[in-house]
């Protein structure tokens, strides 16, 4: 019987969605399955552009259905629904990150458009989606990266209400083919933030010069240059501070997609790894007979389940967000930072087991081992996102407020708030519900109770020996604190989703044994930091815990892992 916690193309039926969403998701799976593994790998290794996939998407109206908000829709099935976007992220990650990337940067390119009051640009974007076009997000630059304060894309007024734009952009996905590129720049005649401009450009215009693909991949991560590009008033999406906010709010929308792409990669790799290990004989025994192998594969499995639980629950907060509920601003960088780094751990654990097999050219795993590295580094590094979540730590841990319970959000609703998030500031005022009830509900699960001791200890740390003003300038120390806080938030949403889905307590207990070890490891790391005070060092060692060991539980988890052998293999 297939494991219901993991995506399996053989049994996939997203019955929780409306009929048209189910059809589109299943059609996407079938398209990949009909191509087969050999073709999938051949396209990856030959760095072929994704024209056939984009033709399929255009024929089915996939991007148009999933990426057109209701306010711009021309068909009933079109809406911006984070739950089904997450489902497609997972499918595309499962078959290859190159496919996901073309979709992801289309999402980023659409962000400034759907946030804009420019009706002409919105109508143009909706029509381009209907035609099957992709989009691009022209923010980063070679010299400044994503430092939007320092953009060198310059717009000079042309005297007729428009501009002439000149400058270069770098790391711009789909820059070779985008029907619309949302480009960030600044006016030459206005100083400061009032001079920012977001405008729509066309990659086919003669003044748009494609320089190169900066990576050796099917992903077209372009460098392009505009030379005296005409920007009409109808092309302007945002000006001034609103352009700055549109950039950050677009990244808020886009970075959420990285977690489910990571999940898809890990799921496909796990089927390959377990099947190989279970059928590989060493010293007269299957590889999976060795205790260390079982531990590594079991850890990989429960970490992957934790990734899925957290991400699924984060969808609910994303979809339920509003001006008075901005909790998503914490859970969003968590999905980007924590879930994607968990994905790296999952792949590494499995690679330690299958060893040289993970390099072979006819495996998906060889691709997964490379591509899983990119996700923690996109849409802001792990360090940037860790620093961001620290802004929420005191309010989250120590100062909860009452909120109505957030239900599971699989309804066919349009998530329109994502395009009216407002000013990208005021993070210190965001408040959260109490994290403790999620733990209280599982107080009888041994390792949940053990981890709760560590979470309570972190509250004591924040309340009594938190970094002072001088130590707060030591980012190396702060990032260790951020890792501890991230674990508590990760655990909280896992527990909330476990309750909503009636998760097997064995799986939860085994997962939390891993989280207890993780917390202890980060506490020891904090103990060794240069600026850690005596009190902080003593606290760190006092927060170390040993997980509760249960051999019978571990054996039951291993049975679940072992059952993945042969459960799915892509057709040749």
Helices and strands as residue ranges (DSSP letters): H 19-35, H 37-46, H 51-60, H 62-67, G 70-72, H 82-95, H 97-114, H 119-130, E 135-138, G 148-150, E 154-157, E 163-173, E 180-187, G 192-195, E 196-201, E 208-213, E 221-231, G 233-235, E 236-239, H 241-255, H 257-279, E 281-282, E 285-286, G 287-289, H 291-319, H 328-334, I 335-339, H 340-354, G 355-359, H 364-375, H 382-390, H 393-398, G 416-419, G 427-429, H 436-440, H 446-464, G 471-473, H 475-501, H 505-527, H 534-542, H 551-562
